[in-house]
Amino acid sequence: MVIDDTCSNRFDLSFGVPQGSCLGPLLFSIYTNQLFDIVSHHLPQVHCYADDTQLYLAFKPDNNATQLAAVRSMEACVEDLRRRMNKDKLMLNDDKTEFVLIGTKQQLVKVCIDTLSVGISEVSNSSLVRNLGSWFDCNFTMATHVNKICKAAIYHLYNIARIRKYLNRQSTEALVHALVISRVDYCNGLLYANPYLCKLQRVQNAAARLVFRAPKFCHTSPFLFELHWLPMKSRIDPPSVIRLSLSDAVVTSCVK
């Protein structure tokens, strides 16, 4: 370790990685790279971010045989992952494992999957799961995700408003960016063409009024222009958007 011109003493490290090491993420990726090979034998897709793993499997809900095959494939994949992780001295936490069925209301009515076996635990189907700070519901409306963002943002706006008279505009704007706008912008790509986007716009308008100490119901467009804040829809829509058809939606099973 080097701080300014001072170096720490050298020492041998026979196993493990020091916390905060630049090599940590790289070595962890190399260490767990074989998990992708295991998943590929059972499932078409897997997403990983650090030690958080999501397994995905799409199937047609019209046939009970396809539903049973999907459950068996998911359970077999998890069991093979468990054996490999035990061999590599890693632990799969059964209690933190969740699964959700995502589809339209008409599709989910046809599905009769209630539980998934993970080790000695029976994981029940959840109507809402958290995925890397985002909340996914069974219909993927993102309504809960938006509501939780608004709740947290309003909480911080209320606290900033209590001390606003002691702050100048620059300090207030910095606090609003750090505590409110950062939450509103987090994973906002998931909210493209979302009908609940108006709720986040009201939060942004309230934040702009707070910065300028403006009345509650005044027009906010001049404030957003002066702050160089794009409206919520423009913050999400890229200059050129590849439009995806939602007419072929499928039910997706996810295990974390």
C-alpha positions in Angstrom: 0.0 0.0 0.0 1.3 3.5 -0.9 0.0 6.7 0.7 1.7 9.8 -0.7 5.4 8.8 -0.5 5.1 6.3 2.3 4.9 2.5 1.5 3.7 -0.2 3.9 5.9 -3.2 4.7 5.9 -6.1 2.4 4.2 -9.3 3.6 3.3 -12.7 2.1 -0.3 -13.5 1.3 -0.9 -17.2 1.0 -4.6 -17.0 0.4 -7.5 -14.6 0.0 -7.4 -11.0 -1.4 -7.1 -7.9 0.7 -10.3 -5.9 0.9 -10.3 -2.9 -1.5 -7.6 -4.5 -3.7 -7.7 -3.5 -7.4 -7.2 -7.2 -8.2 -10.2 -8.2 -6.1 -12.9 -7.9 -8.8 -10.7 -9.5 -11.5 -9.7 -12.4 -9.4 -13.3 -13.0 -8.2 -14.4 -13.1 -11.9 -11.7 -15.6 -12.7 -12.6 -17.7 -9.6 -16.3 -17.9 -10.5 -16.0 -18.0 -14.3 -16.8 -21.7 -14.4 -20.3 -21.0 -13.0 -21.2 -19.7 -16.5 -20.2 -23.1 -18.0 -22.5 -24.9 -15.6 -25.4 -22.6 -16.3 -25.1 -23.0 -20.0 -25.8 -26.8 -19.7 -29.2 -26.0 -18.2 -30.4 -22.5 -19.0 -30.1 -20.1 -21.9 -29.3 -17.0 -19.9 -27.5 -15.8 -16.7 -26.7 -12.3 -15.5 -24.1 -11.7 -12.8 -23.0 -8.5 -11.0 -20.3 -9.2 -8.4 -21.7 -12.0 -6.2 -25.3 -11.3 -7.3 -26.5 -13.9 -9.9 -29.8 -14.1 -11.7 -30.9 -17.1 -13.7 -33.5 -16.7 -16.4 -35.7 -19.1 -18.3 -38.6 -18.4 -20.7 -41.3 -20.9 -21.3 -44.9 -21.1 -22.7 -47.5 -21.3 -19.9 -50.1 -23.1 -22.0 -48.7 -26.6 -21.4 -48.1 -28.2 -18.0 -45.3 -30.3 -19.4 -43.3 -27.2 -20.4 -43.9 -25.7 -16.9 -42.6 -28.9 -15.3 -39.6 -29.0 -17.6 -38.8 -25.4 -16.7 -38.9 -26.1 -13.0 -36.7 -29.2 -13.4 -34.1 -27.3 -15.5 -34.0 -24.5 -12.9 -33.7 -26.8 -9.9 -31.0 -28.9 -11.7 -29.0 -25.8 -12.5 -29.1 -24.6 -9.0 -28.1 -28.0 -7.6 -25.1 -28.2 -10.0 -24.1 -24.6 -9.0 -24.3 -25.6 -5.3 -22.0 -28.6 -5.8 -19.5 -26.5 -7.7 -19.6 -23.7 -5.1 -19.1 -26.1 -2.2 -16.0 -27.4 -4.0 -14.7 -23.9 -4.4 -15.4 -23.0 -0.7 -18.3 -20.7 -1.7 -21.8 -20.7 -0.1 -25.2 -20.4 -1.8 -27.5 -18.8 0.6 -30.9 -20.6 0.4 -32.7 -18.0 2.6 -31.8 -15.1 0.2 -32.8 -16.9 -2.9 -36.0 -15.7 -4.6 -37.8 -16.4 -7.7 -40.5 -14.5 -9.6 -42.7 -15.3 -12.6 -43.0 -12.4 -15.0 -45.7 -12.1 -17.6 -49.0 -10.7 -18.5 -52.0 -11.3 -16.2 -53.5 -13.6 -18.8 -50.3 -15.7 -19.0 -49.8 -15.9 -15.2 -53.3 -17.2 -14.7 -52.2 -20.3 -16.7 -49.1 -21.0 -14.6 -49.3 -23.4 -11.7 -45.7 -23.1 -10.3 -45.8 -22.2 -6.6 -42.5 -23.3 -5.2 -38.9 -24.0 -6.3 -36.6 -26.4 -4.5 -33.3 -24.8 -3.5 -31.3 -27.2 -1.4 -33.4 -28.1 1.6 -35.6 -25.0 1.2 -38.8 -24.5 -0.7 -38.7 -21.0 -2.2 -42.2 -19.6 -2.8 -43.1 -17.6 -5.8 -42.8 -13.9 -5.0 -44.9 -11.2 -6.6 -42.1 -8.6 -6.0 -38.3 -9.0 -5.9 -35.4 -6.6 -5.6 -32.7 -6.8 -8.3 -29.6 -4.6 -7.9 -31.6 -1.8 -6.3 -34.6 -2.1 -8.7 -37.9 -3.6 -7.8 -39.4 -6.1 -10.3 -43.1 -7.0 -10.0 -44.7 -10.0 -11.7 -46.2 -7.9 -14.5 -43.1 -5.8 -14.9 -45.0 -2.5 -14.6 -42.3 -1.0 -12.4 -45.0 0.6 -10.3 -43.5 -0.4 -7.0 -40.0 0.7 -8.1 -41.3 4.2 -9.0 -43.3 4.4 -5.7 -40.3 3.5 -3.6 -38.1 6.0 -5.5 -40.7 8.8 -4.9 -41.1 7.9 -1.2 -37.3 8.1 -0.6 -37.0 11.3 -2.7 -39.9 13.1 -0.9 -38.4 12.1 2.5 -35.1 13.8 1.6 -36.8 16.8 0.0 -38.7 17.3 3.3 -35.5 17.2 5.3 -33.7 19.6 3.0 -36.7 21.9 3.1 -36.4 22.1 6.9 -32.8 23.5 6.7 -33.3 25.4 3.4 -33.2 28.8 5.1 -29.6 28.1 6.3 -28.4 27.1 2.8 -27.5 29.0 -0.2 -28.6 27.9 -3.7 -25.3 26.2 -4.5 -25.4 24.0 -1.4 -29.1 23.2 -1.8 -28.5 22.2 -5.4 -25.7 19.9 -4.4 -27.8 18.2 -1.7 -30.7 17.8 -4.1 -28.4 16.2 -6.7 -26.8 13.8 -4.2 -30.0 12.7 -2.3 -32.8 13.1 -4.8 -31.8 13.4 -8.5 -29.4 10.5 -8.1 -32.2 8.3 -7.0 -34.5 9.5 -9.7 -31.9 8.7 -12.4 -30.9 5.3 -11.0 -31.8 2.6 -13.6 -34.1 5.0 -15.3 -33.6 3.1 -18.6 -36.1 0.5 -17.2 -38.8 3.2 -17.2 -38.8 4.0 -20.9 -42.4 4.7 -22.0 -43.6 3.9 -18.5 -47.0 5.4 -17.6 -45.9 6.1 -14.0 -43.2 8.5 -15.2 -45.4 11.5 -14.3 -44.8 10.7 -10.6 -41.0 11.1 -11.0 -41.6 14.3 -12.9 -43.6 15.7 -9.9 -40.6 14.9 -7.7 -38.2 16.7 -10.0 -40.5 19.7 -10.1 -40.6 19.8 -6.3 -36.8 19.6 -6.2 -36.5 22.5 -8.6 -39.0 24.6 -6.5 -37.0 23.8 -3.4 -33.7 25.0 -5.0 -35.3 28.3 -6.0 -37.5 28.6 -2.9 -40.5 28.9 -5.2 -44.2 28.6 -4.4 -45.7 25.1 -4.4 -47.8 25.4 -7.6 -45.7 27.7 -9.7 -44.6 26.7 -13.2 -41.2 24.9 -13.1 -40.0 25.0 -16.8 -37.9 28.2 -16.2 -36.3 26.6 -13.2 -35.5 23.4 -15.0 -34.0 25.4 -17.9 -31.8 27.4 -15.5 -30.6 24.3 -13.6 -29.9 22.5 -17.0 -32.2 19.7 -15.8 -33.9 17.7 -18.6 -37.5 16.6 -18.0 -37.8 13.0 -16.9 -38.9 11.7 -20.3 -35.9 13.4 -22.0 -33.5 12.0 -19.3 -34.6 8.5 -20.3 -35.2 8.7 -24.1 -31.9 8.4 -26.1 -31.5 10.5 -29.2 -32.4 7.5 -31.4 -34.4 4.7 -29.8 -34.7 1.1 -31.0 -38.3 0.4 -30.4 -39.1 -3.1 -29.2 -42.4 -4.9 -29.8 -44.1 -6.0 -26.6 -46.7 -8.1 -28.5 -44.6 -11.3 -28.1 -44.1 -11.1 -24.3 -43.2 -14.3 -22.6 -43.2 -15.6 -19.1 -39.8 -15.5 -17.5 -38.6 -17.3 -14.4 -35.9 -15.7 -12.4 -33.8 -17.1 -9.5 -31.4 -15.0 -7.5 
